[in-house]
Amino acid sequence: MTAAEVLSPGPAAAEPVLVLDGVTKRFPAVTALDRVTFDVRPGEVHALLGENGAGKSTLMKVLAGNHRADEGRIVLDGREIEVASPIDAKRRGIILIHQELSLVPEMTVAENIFLGSLPRRWPNRVDWKKLRADTAAILDRLQCDFGPDTTVGRLSIAKMQMVEIARALVFTPKIVVFDEPTASLTDHEKRALFGIIAALKDQGVGIVYISHRMDEIFELSDRITVLRDGAHRGTLVTAETDEDAVTRLMIGRSLERDRTAKSHEFGEVALEVEGLTVEGLFEDIGFTIRRGEVVGMYGLIGAGRSEIAETLFGLRRPDRGRIRLEGEDLRISSPTEAVARGIALVPESRKEQGLVLSMNCRDNITLAQLAEVSRGGVLDQRRELAIFERYRERLDIKTPNWAQKVLNLSGGNQQKIVIGKWLSTHPTLLILDEPTRGIDVGSKAEIHSLIKELARSGYAVLVISSEMPEVLGVSTRVLALYHGRITGDFDADTVTEDQLVLAITGQTGEA
């Protein structure tokens, strides 16, 4: 531990409700946790930060009974315990809300929330009336706009996440772990969640909050613990630190953050969009992107950002409007045709839409151009390997070798695989939808640098993001959207945050 990596004692507080003391967990060829110590006090939000692969999820899985530690101990309410299983953890009042959804799509919201603890009435039958009433009360606390009898499979990802969170409220928890809980939530749902966290604090529940979103960390947490390479690097009092100090602990260096170093000469207009409309989603969309330019698209969830990208990529058919690529009118009816015409889309959800997790790195990178790497219907593995090695070096993809399954890579390296897949098709227009969602600050900075480098190399780039610092940090221009319409076209270096907020809430016109 360096001089900078210190343990801040913090203010005087109650004895911890939970202590993880010297926890070590080894997997074949890797030590995931190395004598990690971590504690949570009653009524505290303790943020747990670190890059992807730092050991955060492994530590919490040890706590929740998914993994058994090789060394160390767990102390709950002053007593050393052994957590035998996730069910045992819940019985002890330890609730882990996973980032990955674990719902049964065919069952109702009520059945999912109370799964394993359905209310009963004589003679051992489910008390459906009580089940619906109890579920309705929980959904009301979370300000959800769906009911107990809704089938989970019909909900959006954001609403499924709210169901996952609702499960924690069924029990009388002592510790609740939130793992990236807002990744898919709307602003309204996020505010409701923060209200629930505040209520849990008031009840003396200890909260562990894992997130890559620094604004949430500094709004919610009382203390911040940082892991790096499976080891404890420091615990800081949130009110006494700042984002730069936390970042240094996370990645071992400072990040340069500015809205400069984007200026360079732009080329010819690559993309022209005029009057593009899909009824009920967006209307009369018009903008241009030049070669070498990064245009950011910013707006609230539901503003139509992703739907515009999907239309440009052939996933949706416009009702009217015109798309021109390098001066040529396009009528794209499928993603295959979009790729052939020089348009690539890095989707919002890399795991569900961008990767085949069970396949290796080489095969994922060449997935979009199988015809080009085949001879007589047989894959040319030497050509595939050459393409993989080219983009592995160019994008600095960290993997032991080409045969590594993408499932085992960090979030940042998975995203680089998706980007490499589309760059290997040599597109004119590269669309990136939420390019850094769910990845750590170090990998996020690398992706931002890559976007700027791609622009300097002559790509026309459209970046869609719900994070204002990201849009301002990588873009040369920012398009603001509100209810399916462009309400502002701003210079990214001169626009203010207030102007953007007004534009995405429909309170201003174009600057």
PyMOL commands that set and color helices and strands:
alter all, ss='L'
color gray80, all
select helices_A, chain A and resi 56-63+86-91+109-113+128-141+152-154+157-168+187-202+214-220+238-240+243-251+305-312+335-341+350-354+361-365+367-369+381-395+406-408+411-423+441-456+468-474+497-504
alter helices_A, ss='H'
color red, helices_A
select strands_A, chain A and resi 18-27+30-40+45-49+71-76+79-81+94-97+120-121+125-126+175-179+206-210+223-228+231-237+269-278+282-290+294-299+320-325+328-330+343-346+374-375+378-379+429-433+460-465+477-482+485-491
alter strands_A, ss='S'
color yellow, strands_A
deselect
rebuild
show_as cartoon
